[in-house]
Amino acid sequence: MATPSNTRNFDIIILTYTLFMIFIVSFINEMVSKNSPGFTMPLILGKYRFPREENRLFIFLDLKGSTHLAEELGHLKYSSFIQESIMEVNQVAKKFKAHIYQYVGDEIVIT
C-alpha cells in the first residue's frame, strides 16, 4: 500500500507534467496560429537557422472594382463572394504547393 508521502509525491509529479504539457501544447498552437501553414515545423527543426538564397515567385491577386461590387451586392453577399473566392484560390494554391503569404482585404499574396 502506498504511503501518504508517496501519493503526494506522485500527485506533484502528475501536476507538474500536466502543466508542462499544457505549456508546450499552448506554445505550439500559438506558433501555428501566428505563422502560415507549413512554416512552424521547419522553424522548430532549424531550417531557418542559417540564411540561404531561394528563388521565389510572389503573386499579388486583387479584386478589381471591389468597392463598387460591395456596394452593389450588399455586405452579406459580398462577404460570401469574397469567402468563396478565397476558397477557390486556396484549392489552386494547394494543388501547386504554393503558400498563401497573407490576406489583405480582398487581396491575396501567394508565394
Secondary structure, 3 states (H helix, E strand, C coil): CCCHHHHHHHHHHHHHHHHHHHHHHHHHHHHHHHCCCCCHHHHHHCCCCCCCCCCCCCEEEECCCHHHHHHHHCHHHHHHHHHHHHHHHHHHHHHCCCCEEEEECCEEEEC
